[in-house]
């Protein structure tokens, strides 16, 4: 498993996963940052991007912040 930092942009017009640097990504999602909606969208997008199941992605830190530490197993 490995860890990456993700900066999240909620309520974006276009959903995307962009690599900023090694282990550093920017993720834009449609969902608003309330009731865990953006986090779920981030997990879904990252799972598609890295071709893993959603259960393989864990938010370790930053549940309530834009900057998240994510583990991909």
C-alpha positions as CSV (number, residue, x, y, z in Angstrom):
1,X,0.0,0.0,0.0
2,X,1.1,3.6,-0.5
3,X,0.0,7.0,0.7
4,X,-0.8,10.1,-1.2
5,X,-1.8,13.7,-0.3
6,X,-4.9,15.0,-2.0
7,X,-6.2,18.5,-2.3
8,X,-10.0,18.5,-2.8
9,X,-12.0,21.0,-4.7
10,X,-15.7,20.5,-3.9
11,X,-18.5,21.7,-6.2
12,X,-16.3,21.9,-9.2
13,X,-17.8,22.1,-12.7
14,X,-15.7,19.2,-14.0
15,X,-14.6,16.1,-12.1
16,X,-10.9,15.3,-12.4
17,X,-7.8,13.8,-10.8
18,X,-4.6,15.7,-11.5
19,X,-1.1,14.7,-10.4
20,X,0.6,17.8,-9.0
21,X,3.9,16.1,-7.9
22,X,5.0,12.7,-6.6
23,X,2.4,11.6,-4.1
24,X,0.5,14.8,-4.4
25,X,-2.8,15.0,-6.3
26,X,-5.6,17.5,-6.9
27,X,-9.1,16.1,-7.1
28,X,-12.2,18.1,-8.2
29,X,-15.6,16.7,-7.5
30,X,-19.2,17.9,-8.2
31,X,-20.5,17.1,-4.7
32,X,-20.6,19.7,-2.0
33,X,-18.5,19.4,1.2
34,X,-21.4,18.4,3.5
35,X,-22.6,15.1,5.0
36,X,-19.5,13.4,3.8
37,X,-20.6,13.7,0.1
38,X,-17.4,15.1,-1.2
39,X,-15.3,12.5,0.6
40,X,-17.4,9.7,-1.0
41,X,-17.0,11.3,-4.4
42,X,-13.2,11.6,-3.9
43,X,-12.9,7.9,-2.9
44,X,-15.0,6.9,-6.0
45,X,-12.9,9.1,-8.4
46,X,-9.6,7.9,-7.0
47,X,-10.7,4.2,-7.2
48,X,-11.4,4.7,-10.9
49,X,-8.2,6.6,-11.4
50,X,-5.9,4.0,-9.8
51,X,-8.1,1.0,-11.0
52,X,-8.7,-0.3,-7.5
53,X,-11.9,-1.0,-5.6
54,X,-13.4,1.7,-3.4
55,X,-12.7,-0.4,-0.4
56,X,-9.0,-0.2,-1.2
57,X,-9.0,3.5,-0.5
58,X,-8.9,4.9,3.0
59,X,-8.9,8.5,4.2
60,X,-6.3,8.5,7.0
61,X,-6.3,12.2,7.8
62,X,-8.3,15.3,6.9
63,X,-11.9,13.9,7.0
64,X,-13.1,17.5,7.4
65,X,-10.4,19.4,5.5
66,X,-9.5,20.0,1.9
67,X,-6.1,18.5,2.3
68,X,-6.4,14.7,2.9
69,X,-3.9,11.9,3.5
70,X,-5.2,8.9,1.6
71,X,-3.9,5.3,1.7
72,X,-4.3,3.1,-1.3
73,X,-3.9,-0.6,-0.6
